[in-house]
Amino acid sequence: MSELFGIIGNPIEHSLSPLIQNKAYQSHHIDAHFQAFHVEYQDLETAIKGMKTLGIKGFIVTVPFKAKVIPYLDEIDQTAQKTKAVNIVHMIDGKYVGYNFDGKAHLEALLEDMGIQSLSNQHILIIGAGGAAQSIYYTLSQFKDIKIDIANRTKEKAKILKDIGVNVKNTNVISLAEAENKHIQYDIIIQTTSIGMWPETDKSPINISHLKPGTFVSDIIYNPSETKILKQAHENGARTQNGKKMLALQNALAIEMWTGKKVDYNVMLQTLNEALS
Ligand code: ATR
């Protein structure tokens, strides 16, 4: 029997997950279908119970349910516990287990595009302290001798974020203005806010005009492909990446977990590129 997987969110009409997931099933001969489900706020618990009853083995959770879904799951992994957010759910022995793969997918994409195996000894700037930043920071903070500055508009939120880290002694909380002043010092800059996302593509959280040679700039936004900050980084000779690979890798991780089949994330990356061109 064909399996059914899905994504829950609100709004959900514009999600690209059904397109890229179904493309991956098709190209890897996986007998499954992926469906987007619009869930009303007050119906979340009923929706999860219904999916469990129907035997749906896995689903993605997106805005605004990443934190709200936790009470309705049976277990959550360590990253989800730390970040208080879940974005992938897998049914194991009849139980729904929640995971947060944002950090893992971002790290894999970053290491691959930088062509390195570890981030030890790197000096990193994380811009933002929201949901995505939490998982990314928690994952990066596990590297030995990594130095991380977190810059956020609301400093209090960045201070709370710092506390979820593993090796917090090398983490500093700074303002966006301070980050702009010292941006020349960083090896890697990771932009995790929604600033610069379509349709407000003329915005950037900080101005980066004096990057040190070899700096790598990562923006988790995937639409547009080149945000203002990435464009500026590019113009200043930096290597860059947008959020498409992270998204494709995250979907590949979910499929592998749900079906036991390893899929080539490039199929999804190409589909994303075509859909967003
Ligand atoms: P997500 O889950 O996508 O990370 P979020 O939790 O709402 O979304 O976090 C959004 C991030 O973008 C936050 O770091 C937010 O800064 P604040 O903590 O000060 O709210 C940042 N952000 C969003 N719009 C911003 C803006 N116009 N200027 C500066 N920071 C902004």
Boltz pocket constraint, residues with backbone or C-beta under 6 A from the ligand:
constraints:
  - pocket:
      binder: B
      contacts: [[A, 127], [A, 128], [A, 129], [A, 130], [A, 131], [A, 132], [A, 133], [A, 152], [A, 153], [A, 154], [A, 157], [A, 192], [A, 193], [A, 194], [A, 195], [A, 205]]
      max_distance: 6.0
